[in-house]
């Protein structure tokens, strides 16, 4: 007899992680997403390699632009937790955590939530959702599970429709110095950006004071009488006693359009990718001259000079301690690192190295055979070289969470959250 689906799910993983695994697969596998929407039970049966319990139904909700979807869960099949989340949680996680606590403690709140979800949550939590964002609530039963596919117009870059806005004068995100940020031989820095039509030059990401380290920059292309209508991307590394730099064409970054930029240093060469395509390369090598400071987004890490502050929006930044190849760059711009591998890297078992999965062993006599692992979405490269990952899903607060194994959280200094809505990375 086939084992029921619920009994096949890894018991050590909480429901949010299991849901994220499913969502991650929908991001990288369009066929699975379509199958999940058309027939949820059949798709999940194939995904986990097991059959659902008798009588179980699954409702799949595709989140729409400007809507934050919340599910009031039934704990029949999944363990759920309640409690008010810390202030540095992302908007989605913070709302879900605090709403769960109110549902468990306030007998009047369920009725209020059913009548007007947005008003009930804003009033009870004393918060204002970002402009243009409303709350949609779905109620589970003991036999009906609800799975939300978060809004992601680009089908893979991000889960929450938020970005950070920088003002070209003083705004930045600051990350304190840490040993893992001192990458001197090979690295990859990647992000999404959007600039207005008449934007000054600005630094996208930096571990530099202009004489050492590295940085990604956008340089506008001026057209007489029209202002800046397009920009070039620049990747600079200070290595081997000189500044090594590669620059894309002047029309690589179009005004008011999202673009993906990745700078790669191999130790012997520089490469610059725009929207997954190699835009420029150059030879030159040596160890990177170390910068004695932390990482910055939207500005030069060491300095406040005019022209170094970025004017525009950034979404999702990743720093790798390795030179990613062209294939990984192309696929990486459309997918995130597999969540379960990130979790393994963040919380390794005793005696294990971060990012290394435990080796399977034979069960002891009399012990049941271990359940087969759930299928996972592919990760671009080993998680142990992911040194910093800022998904920018929070939507509120002054803390930018790092979901890499090292948790180098950043602090917003003048940068503001923007509910991106339908104007999101493609």
URBEL-V386146 format. One record per residue. PSI is psi in whole degrees, -180 to 180 (* if undefined). BURIAL is # if it has 24 or more other ideal C-beta (glycine too) atoms within 12 Angstrom, else .. Layout:
BEGIN
PSI	BURIAL
PSI	BURIAL
END
This chain:
BEGIN
137	.
146	.
134	.
148	.
-48	#
-37	#
-14	.
-18	#
139	#
117	#
-20	.
-8	.
128	#
165	.
-45	#
-35	#
-41	#
-43	#
-39	#
-36	#
-43	#
-45	#
-41	#
-40	#
-38	#
-24	#
-40	#
-7	#
96	#
-34	.
-41	.
-41	#
-47	#
-41	.
-38	.
-41	#
-40	.
-42	.
85	.
-47	#
-43	#
-44	.
-42	#
-33	#
-44	#
-38	.
-45	#
-9	#
34	.
167	#
152	.
158	#
152	#
133	.
-7	.
137	#
154	.
128	#
126	#
125	#
121	#
113	#
142	#
161	.
134	.
11	#
128	#
112	#
129	#
139	#
125	#
107	#
156	#
135	.
20	.
-39	.
-23	#
143	#
131	.
155	#
153	.
166	.
149	.
128	.
157	#
160	.
-17	.
7	.
155	#
165	#
-48	#
-51	#
-39	#
-46	#
-47	#
-44	#
-45	#
-35	#
-41	#
-41	#
-42	.
-39	#
-30	#
-19	.
-21	.
108	.
-21	.
-18	.
-39	#
-42	.
-42	.
-40	#
-37	#
-37	.
-47	.
89	.
-48	#
-48	#
-42	.
-44	#
-44	#
-40	.
-45	.
-36	#
-4	#
51	.
163	#
119	.
152	#
150	#
132	.
1	.
130	#
167	#
133	#
129	#
134	#
137	#
126	.
162	#
179	.
-22	.
4	.
113	#
147	#
125	#
126	#
130	#
103	#
151	#
125	#
86	#
-25	#
2	#
49	#
-19	#
-45	#
168	#
-48	#
141	#
62	#
156	#
172	#
133	#
130	#
147	#
6	#
4	#
-42	.
-7	.
142	#
168	#
129	#
132	#
125	#
152	.
143	.
149	.
-36	.
-21	#
-13	#
72	#
117	#
-11	#
-42	.
141	#
164	#
131	#
129	#
147	#
167	#
144	#
158	#
129	#
145	#
173	#
-28	.
65	.
139	#
168	#
152	#
156	#
128	#
-49	#
143	#
138	#
71	#
157	#
13	#
-2	#
-9	#
172	#
-141	#
161	#
152	#
133	#
152	#
128	#
115	#
150	#
114	#
131	.
121	.
128	.
-8	.
-9	.
-164	.
119	#
-12	.
169	#
160	#
148	#
143	#
136	#
124	#
135	#
133	#
101	#
154	#
26	.
10	.
170	.
122	#
130	#
144	#
143	#
137	#
178	#
159	.
-19	#
20	.
-36	#
105	#
147	#
138	#
28	.
139	#
143	#
151	#
131	#
136	#
129	#
132	#
132	#
123	#
-11	#
-22	#
-6	.
159	#
145	#
143	#
125	#
139	#
122	#
38	#
-2	#
136	.
119	#
-26	#
152	#
159	#
153	#
159	.
141	#
-168	.
165	.
144	.
133	#
122	#
140	.
134	#
70	.
-177	#
-170	#
150	#
145	#
135	#
3	#
164	#
135	#
-43	#
87	#
163	.
28	.
146	.
137	.
-7	.
-11	#
138	#
144	#
106	#
-159	#
144	#
146	#
131	#
112	#
136	#
137	#
125	#
142	#
43	#
160	#
106	#
146	#
174	.
-40	.
-40	.
-39	#
-45	#
-45	.
-33	#
-27	#
-12	#
2	#
155	#
170	#
141	#
128	#
-42	#
-28	#
-36	#
-45	#
-40	#
-38	#
-33	#
-36	#
67	.
152	.
158	.
132	.
-5	.
151	.
146	.
136	#
0	#
121	.
143	.
145	.
136	.
146	.
164	.
139	.
149	.
157	.
132	.
-17	.
146	.
152	.
141	.
147	.
145	.
147	.
149	.
146	#
149	#
157	#
147	#
143	.
144	#
-51	#
177	#
138	#
-24	#
-17	#
3	#
104	#
-26	#
138	#
111	#
100	#
-24	#
45	#
-5	#
-51	#
-11	#
166	#
173	#
5	.
128	#
112	#
138	#
118	#
11	#
177	#
-18	#
-15	#
52	#
75	#
143	#
165	#
128	#
129	#
86	#
-21	#
143	#
150	#
142	#
125	#
102	#
-31	#
-135	.
-13	.
73	.
165	#
139	#
*	#
END
